[in-house]
Amino acid sequence: MLAPFASPAERIWHYGLRGFCGLVLLFLMLPVLVIAPLSFNADSFLLYPMSGFSLRWYDEIISSPTWRQAFVNSCIVSPFATLLAMALGTPAAVGLSRIDFPGKALLTSILISPMVVPVVIVGVATYLVFAPVGLAGSYPGLILVHAALGVPFVVTTVSATLEGFDYNLVRAAASLGANPLTTFFRVTLPLVAPGVISGGLFAFGTSFDEVVVTLFLAGPEQTTLPRQMFAGIRENISPAIAAVATIMTLLSTLMLIALEWLRRRSERLRGGAVGH
C-alpha cells in the first residue's frame, strides 16, 4: 500500500510499476482472449470479424471419433502417469529431506533434470531406449515417460512442504511401536498431502499438455489431444482446434484455482501447528 507521505517520484514508480505489470499480464493473456471467442465462430476459418455465434465446433469434437479417441487416450495416459509420478516422487522427496549422504546434490539434480533437459532430447533418448524393448508405440511406454516428466514437480513441491515438517512426530510414532510404513501413511503423508497433490496437479498438467515426446513414442492408437491438435494444425486449421484449446485452458484455470486452495490450506495447517 502506498504511504500517504510518499514523494511524487515514489508515486510515479508505484503506479508505473503496476501499470507495466498489468500490460505484461495482458500480453500473456492476449492469446487466450483471442482464441476463446473463435471457438464459437460460425465460419470455418480462424478469422476476425466473426460472422456469427455457433457451438458447431464443440459439437464436432464431441461427435468426431478421432477427437473422442484422442481425449480417451489423454484420460488413460495422464492419470496413470500422475499416480506413478506421485508414487515415485513423494518417497524420494521424503528420503532426500531426512538423510544427508555423499552425492545427495547429484541425485537431486538427476531427479529434477527432466525439468531442464530439452523435451526433444528426452523424446529421442526414450525412443532409442524403448524401441528395442517394445515399449515404443504402447501405453506403458507413454505412461512411463510422462511419469518421468512429472516426478520433478512432485519432488519439488513435497520437498518445499517438508521444509517446516516436525520430525518429532515421526519419532513419537516410532516410540509408540509404529513401523516405518505405518508412520509414513499415518503421520507423514497426511501432513505433506497438500504438497503431494500440488505436485500431482503439475504432473497431470505436464502430461496432459505434452506433445513432443508423444510424437516420438505414441503410435496411431495412442494419439493424445495435444498430438491431435498438432496434426490438425499441420493438415487443416479448423476452429475445432480453438474449441479444444479453450477447453484445455479452462482445465488449466481450474488446476490453478485448486493449487491456490491447497497453498492456503497448507498455510493454515502450518499456522495451526505453530500455534500448538
VMD Tcl script that draws the C-alpha trace (Angstrom):
set ca {
  {0.00 0.00 0.00}
  {1.30 3.44 -0.94}
  {2.17 5.59 2.09}
  {0.33 8.97 2.31}
  {3.65 10.82 2.66}
  {5.24 9.31 -0.47}
  {7.11 11.67 -2.76}
  {5.98 12.33 -6.36}
  {8.82 10.11 -7.66}
  {7.71 7.27 -5.38}
  {4.11 7.66 -6.57}
  {5.21 7.58 -10.21}
  {7.28 4.42 -9.55}
  {4.40 2.82 -7.62}
  {1.74 3.32 -10.29}
  {4.17 2.93 -13.20}
  {5.35 -0.48 -11.98}
  {1.79 -1.70 -11.50}
  {0.78 -0.39 -14.92}
  {3.75 -2.15 -16.52}
  {2.91 -5.42 -14.74}
  {-0.68 -5.06 -15.94}
  {0.49 -4.64 -19.55}
  {2.75 -7.70 -19.27}
  {-0.15 -9.73 -17.85}
  {-2.41 -8.54 -20.68}
  {0.24 -9.51 -23.23}
  {0.47 -13.01 -21.73}
  {-3.32 -13.38 -21.62}
  {-3.91 -12.00 -25.12}
  {-3.60 -15.36 -26.97}
  {-6.24 -16.87 -24.68}
  {-8.50 -13.85 -25.06}
  {-8.18 -14.11 -28.84}
  {-8.59 -17.86 -29.33}
  {-11.54 -18.45 -26.98}
  {-14.10 -16.37 -28.94}
  {-13.00 -18.01 -32.21}
  {-14.10 -21.37 -30.84}
  {-17.69 -20.06 -31.13}
  {-17.24 -18.80 -34.69}
  {-19.89 -19.89 -37.20}
  {-17.34 -19.72 -40.03}
  {-14.86 -22.45 -40.92}
  {-11.86 -20.15 -40.55}
  {-9.93 -18.71 -37.63}
  {-10.56 -15.12 -38.66}
  {-11.93 -11.90 -37.22}
  {-14.51 -10.43 -37.52}
  {-16.72 -13.41 -36.69}
  {-19.73 -13.91 -38.94}
  {-21.86 -15.37 -36.18}
  {-22.08 -17.38 -32.95}
  {-22.20 -21.17 -33.09}
  {-21.47 -24.26 -30.99}
  {-20.81 -26.37 -34.09}
  {-17.12 -26.86 -33.31}
  {-17.79 -28.13 -29.81}
  {-20.36 -30.49 -31.31}
  {-17.74 -31.60 -33.85}
  {-15.12 -32.54 -31.25}
  {-17.79 -34.38 -29.25}
  {-19.17 -36.31 -32.22}
  {-15.86 -36.93 -34.02}
  {-14.42 -40.42 -33.34}
  {-10.89 -39.04 -33.85}
  {-11.23 -36.34 -31.18}
  {-13.06 -38.72 -28.83}
  {-10.29 -41.30 -29.13}
  {-7.65 -38.61 -28.54}
  {-9.50 -37.50 -25.41}
  {-9.79 -41.08 -24.17}
  {-6.07 -41.62 -24.74}
  {-5.23 -38.48 -22.76}
  {-7.52 -39.67 -19.97}
  {-5.71 -43.02 -19.95}
  {-2.13 -41.73 -20.05}
  {-2.28 -38.61 -17.86}
  {-3.97 -40.04 -14.71}
  {-1.76 -43.14 -14.63}
  {1.36 -41.07 -15.29}
  {0.33 -38.71 -12.48}
  {-0.22 -41.52 -9.99}
  {3.12 -43.07 -10.90}
  {4.90 -39.71 -10.58}
  {3.34 -39.18 -7.13}
  {4.24 -42.71 -6.04}
  {7.87 -42.23 -7.08}
  {8.37 -38.56 -6.24}
  {6.90 -38.49 -2.73}
  {9.18 -41.15 -1.14}
  {12.14 -39.65 -2.99}
  {11.44 -36.20 -1.53}
  {10.94 -37.60 1.97}
  {14.18 -39.58 1.80}
  {16.19 -36.64 0.45}
  {14.87 -34.31 3.13}
  {15.68 -36.64 6.03}
  {19.09 -38.08 5.18}
  {22.40 -36.43 4.29}
  {24.78 -38.60 2.29}
  {27.58 -38.16 -0.26}
  {26.17 -37.43 -3.71}
  {22.85 -36.10 -2.42}
  {23.10 -32.93 -4.53}
  {23.92 -35.01 -7.62}
  {20.97 -37.33 -7.03}
  {18.66 -34.35 -6.55}
  {19.90 -32.85 -9.80}
  {19.24 -36.11 -11.63}
  {15.70 -36.29 -10.24}
  {14.79 -32.79 -11.37}
  {16.74 -32.94 -14.65}
  {13.61 -33.64 -16.79}
  {12.53 -30.08 -15.94}
  {15.61 -28.55 -17.59}
  {16.61 -31.04 -20.30}
  {15.05 -30.10 -23.68}
  {11.99 -32.24 -24.35}
  {13.25 -33.12 -27.83}
  {16.30 -34.77 -26.28}
  {14.05 -36.67 -23.87}
  {11.90 -37.82 -26.79}
  {14.85 -39.05 -28.87}
  {16.55 -40.74 -25.89}
  {13.42 -42.53 -24.69}
  {12.62 -43.70 -28.21}
  {16.11 -45.17 -28.62}
  {15.74 -46.97 -25.28}
  {12.09 -48.04 -25.58}
  {12.04 -49.14 -29.23}
  {14.31 -52.21 -28.81}
  {12.25 -53.49 -25.84}
  {8.87 -52.94 -27.50}
  {7.68 -50.01 -25.37}
  {7.55 -47.53 -28.25}
  {4.04 -47.18 -29.60}
  {2.46 -48.52 -26.41}
  {0.51 -47.12 -23.49}
  {3.01 -48.34 -20.85}
  {5.90 -46.62 -22.62}
  {3.98 -43.35 -22.90}
  {2.89 -43.52 -19.26}
  {6.45 -44.19 -18.08}
  {7.99 -41.24 -19.89}
  {5.15 -38.89 -18.87}
  {5.63 -40.00 -15.28}
  {9.35 -39.26 -15.56}
  {8.49 -35.75 -16.75}
  {6.14 -35.29 -13.79}
  {8.39 -36.65 -11.00}
  {10.47 -33.42 -10.68}
  {7.32 -31.41 -9.90}
  {6.30 -33.84 -7.16}
  {9.82 -33.89 -5.68}
  {9.98 -30.08 -5.69}
  {6.58 -29.43 -4.11}
  {6.86 -32.17 -1.50}
  {10.39 -31.02 -0.58}
  {9.05 -27.49 -0.10}
  {6.26 -28.81 2.12}
  {8.77 -30.76 4.21}
  {10.78 -27.60 4.98}
  {8.60 -26.92 8.02}
  {7.92 -30.54 8.92}
  {8.33 -31.52 12.57}
  {10.17 -34.85 12.60}
  {9.45 -35.22 16.30}
  {6.05 -36.53 15.20}
  {7.78 -39.35 13.33}
  {9.94 -40.14 16.36}
  {6.86 -40.14 18.57}
  {5.10 -42.61 16.29}
  {8.17 -44.87 16.28}
  {8.39 -44.72 20.09}
  {4.78 -45.91 20.25}
  {5.63 -49.00 18.20}
  {4.65 -47.92 14.69}
  {6.80 -49.36 11.92}
  {8.22 -47.02 9.21}
  {5.49 -47.87 6.70}
  {2.70 -47.18 9.18}
  {4.40 -43.96 10.28}
  {4.64 -42.78 6.69}
  {0.98 -43.41 5.84}
  {-0.48 -42.34 9.20}
  {1.76 -39.38 10.09}
  {3.99 -38.09 7.28}
  {1.70 -38.45 4.26}
  {-1.35 -36.66 5.75}
  {0.82 -33.67 6.69}
  {2.54 -33.38 3.31}
  {-0.64 -34.18 1.34}
  {-1.06 -30.59 0.03}
  {2.43 -30.76 -1.49}
  {1.78 -34.21 -2.93}
  {-1.50 -33.11 -4.51}
  {0.05 -29.89 -5.82}
  {2.89 -31.84 -7.42}
  {0.35 -34.29 -8.82}
  {-1.61 -31.45 -10.42}
  {1.56 -30.10 -12.01}
  {2.45 -33.60 -13.23}
  {-1.05 -34.07 -14.64}
  {-0.90 -30.74 -16.45}
  {2.51 -31.57 -17.88}
  {1.33 -34.95 -19.13}
  {-2.00 -33.72 -20.47}
  {-0.28 -30.92 -22.42}
  {2.79 -32.87 -23.63}
  {3.19 -33.24 -27.39}
  {6.90 -33.51 -28.30}
  {7.69 -36.81 -26.54}
  {4.31 -38.15 -27.65}
  {5.25 -37.50 -31.28}
  {8.29 -39.76 -30.83}
  {6.72 -42.56 -28.80}
  {2.99 -42.77 -29.49}
  {1.62 -44.91 -32.26}
  {-1.62 -44.23 -34.18}
  {-3.67 -45.81 -31.39}
  {-2.09 -43.64 -28.66}
  {-2.78 -40.22 -30.22}
  {-3.47 -37.74 -27.40}
  {-5.31 -34.42 -27.54}
  {-2.17 -32.26 -27.98}
  {-0.86 -34.55 -30.71}
  {-4.23 -34.47 -32.48}
  {-4.20 -30.67 -32.25}
  {-0.69 -30.62 -33.72}
  {-1.79 -32.86 -36.58}
  {-4.84 -30.67 -37.18}
  {-2.71 -27.52 -37.39}
  {-0.45 -29.14 -39.99}
  {-3.25 -30.54 -42.15}
  {-6.25 -28.22 -41.77}
  {-6.60 -25.29 -39.38}
  {-10.14 -25.64 -38.07}
  {-11.97 -23.75 -35.29}
  {-12.37 -27.17 -33.69}
  {-8.75 -26.74 -32.56}
  {-9.76 -23.44 -30.92}
  {-12.57 -25.27 -29.11}
  {-10.16 -27.89 -27.77}
  {-7.69 -25.15 -26.78}
  {-10.44 -23.32 -24.90}
  {-11.41 -26.48 -23.00}
  {-7.76 -27.16 -22.08}
  {-7.37 -23.52 -20.94}
  {-10.43 -23.91 -18.73}
  {-8.93 -27.09 -17.30}
  {-5.66 -25.28 -16.57}
  {-7.56 -22.47 -14.85}
  {-9.35 -24.96 -12.61}
  {-5.99 -26.53 -11.76}
  {-4.57 -23.13 -10.78}
  {-7.59 -22.50 -8.54}
  {-7.06 -25.89 -6.91}
  {-3.36 -25.13 -6.39}
  {-4.16 -21.80 -4.74}
  {-6.68 -23.51 -2.46}
  {-4.08 -26.12 -1.50}
  {-1.49 -23.40 -0.83}
  {-3.81 -21.57 1.53}
  {-4.80 -24.81 3.24}
  {-1.13 -25.68 3.74}
  {-0.50 -22.25 5.27}
  {-3.43 -22.72 7.66}
  {-2.14 -26.15 8.69}
  {1.33 -24.74 9.35}
  {-0.16 -21.84 11.27}
  {-2.16 -24.26 13.41}
  {0.92 -26.40 14.04}
  {2.92 -23.34 15.12}
  {0.07 -22.21 17.34}
  {0.02 -25.55 19.12}
}
mol new
graphics top color blue
foreach p $ca { graphics top sphere $p radius 0.5 }
foreach p [lrange $ca 0 end-1] q [lrange $ca 1 end] { graphics top cylinder $p $q radius 0.2 }
display resetview
